[in-house]
Amino acid sequence: MIEIRWHGRGGQGAKTASLLLADAAFNTGKYIQGFPEYGPERMGAPITAYNRISDEVIRIHSNIYEPDYVVVVDDSLIDTVDVTQGLKEQGAIIINTSKKISEIAKSLKNYKGKIYTIDASKISKECLKANYPNTAMLAAIVRITNIMTKDELLNNMIESFKHKFARKPEVIEPNMQAVTRGYDEIVGGK
């Protein structure tokens, strides 16, 4: 079983990305859980979302306290939230940032595991003309976890986007570009 914790801010799509990942993994035959944790927060407030993905039935029904992977959709959270809390050293963290890994590593409170970065905000602005980094982050976490192949991801996402954006088909192709770039442009792992 793979456990993933997402950190983002309300309105950035961390919850949506965790649910899209759960749907895509389910479509490849996995058992899944995807759920958010937030209270009465508003747009911009920190939120947490979770995924469990397994080849076997998942019998745990709780938050994830010792994730294998952490996805940070907004790098400003690193200064206010302990994003590495409980993160397994053999796992990894992926951060949406334009900063270098060496610069980010200093802020991660002695975390010794793998660190990946991707400028998902830049990808989003170039592909979608808006800051919705969740799509690229979703693709990046798929790549580092090997939950599914790139082709499985792309096939699942095109179908999901056709449904989600049935009334706005013009945004399907830009979102697919963001998924592809998210998968291809992740760096790090050291």
Steps between C-alpha positions, in 0.01 A plus 500: 500500500615852415389788721516858375434824687426818305560852637348796322286805543128518441436566132826352367352160425680270746172335594398467135840354408478239777153399380612487134796285602267266688271470197789436262653235730158335538469484122827305485366238741631637830318535829489866595415766752505872430373747756560855625538633851392854558271697722330830434800640313460735211678547172873521570493322836720189542330169423614140509383215279593133499529196274540135572564279199544125522480174305303356793188606688567800727361449849645814663265796536694785656718794407850419385760572765805330347472554124727346242474815291410863560386740229533872574292704257608837646861539615406787735351231728848369576557796732171458689414128489727208590451333162752224579332395825487121507632473142685172459867548423484240222215700343518838333364852497406689186468875511354750256773761491738687275772473765793260482492181703799612707309813601181306583689234698610762755135568587398136546595457867774238463303281261741242356286337229467573131395846389342576163400835361291617209391847401137399466384860530708596196367201306145596596543862399651400166243228421184622674569874519418479874662368817349154546810294585307190609491339155877502457550393863269202447710385204824551692390284795392227259845502345695473824271236652454290184136450599423467130673545168509831318261362236255384769516845659442682173213271398332541839546875508358557150189305595471680833542841338243419229251436779607782732523760223210383282371858484848647446674264254750771408681445833556126448806531276676762720440277805643201313807708414540582870472130590762402243739774607446419868599141434804596291641805681544376857857524630687361799481181694832525676 
